[in-house]
Amino acid sequence: MRVGVKFMISKTLTSVSGAALAAICFSPAIQAQDEGTFFDRNDVEPVSEASDPRYDPKPIPLGSFELRPEAVFSGGLNSNVLATELNEVDDTYVGFTPAVSLDSNWLRHALNAYIEVDHREFSDLSDESRTNSKIKLRGRLDLGEQTAVTLSFVGTDQTEDRTALSNVPTSIEPNEYTSASGRIALDHEAGRMLFSVGLGLTSYDYDDTELEDDLFQDQDFRDRDELTASARLAYAMNRATALYVSAEHTEADYTPAGFFNAFNRDHSGTVLLAGTDFELGDRVRGDIGLGYQYYTYDDPTFEDISDIAFAGHVDWMLSPRTTLSAAAERAVIDPGVALTNAAIETGASVRLEQGLTSKLYLSGEAGFSQYAFETIDRDDDRLDLRVGANWRINPNIWLEGGYEVIDQTSDVQSFTDNRMMLKMRIFP
């Protein structure tokens, strides 16, 4: 999980870069006037997200709200469930994920809620089975056509994937944790200027990891509270291009050092970016920022980190049924490893989606990430390749299938994991 100054929310690089940057610059709180504003953009929707009334799920009206229930039945095969270099163990699994969202349909203001429970059951490796849950709440108060205040809360109970940098290869079961975060944000648009500020608090609580012979590895060293303040100022050169500067500062307060936690991990982190968001006609949309990041640590054992930072994404509609997305970023993260405080992650990804018909589309994605760890002799290189297909049978049933290979070269944990997956999504 990422620490400090890093736009939060997707484990994939595309979703992290795209969602985080767009969330600040193109907040839904800003209501477009009839003639449009300088910050209106023509969305370049991936084929998989394009709306089609013939196959889109129909919401259930509840007064001034719309209810969208969903149930996902899944099955798959992992060739290397424990993500080890030797003695690979494969297993099959089945999964069930019910979810429901509730959204207001008001002309002004907004209220949204989302609840999800995700269970996966392995056939032989029962200790790898898990149940995750997530709840999201969001409310927006429009103070005018160009000004809004947004409050949000996210609570999770999660299990880390065995391919995570924090994985303990000798553990009986994967790492588990709970998190809770709240955020308040103000967005204001005035002619060619757009100003956004936000303040958020996130708390993480990790369970101890069980080992063989009734032993355990304490994970309290990862418990922390993060207070993050952010600001972004954008100026529209014209209706297709805007320049911006942004700053984000995080204060991380960790569990005090103890018998299992030898270091004081408290730190401060700041990321400064300057960049542009733009569109080229109605086919290309992008947001690219380049800047500087600086982290200071209370424990003198850890050296301060001073490094370049960048984050960006570009979406390109090659044709009405073909979209290409690319993303890249460089940031400081907490890898969740007891002997080090941080790692510098540099990553890039590209995704291509092709609609064969209005009901069937194919996708392919390639991502590469490099992790340079601080204080310890460890460098990881990870390659992630995916191909998939989605068949929208009707508004009530969608089928998805995919294949993924994750290959990591590491001084500590090298592995290759091949994964096959099949899902059936049902919309009542």
Summary of the structure (lengths in Angstrom):
residues: 428
radius of gyration: 22.1
end to end distance: 34.2
largest distance: 69.2
contacts: 1378
relative contact order: 0.16
helix: 5%
strand: 59%
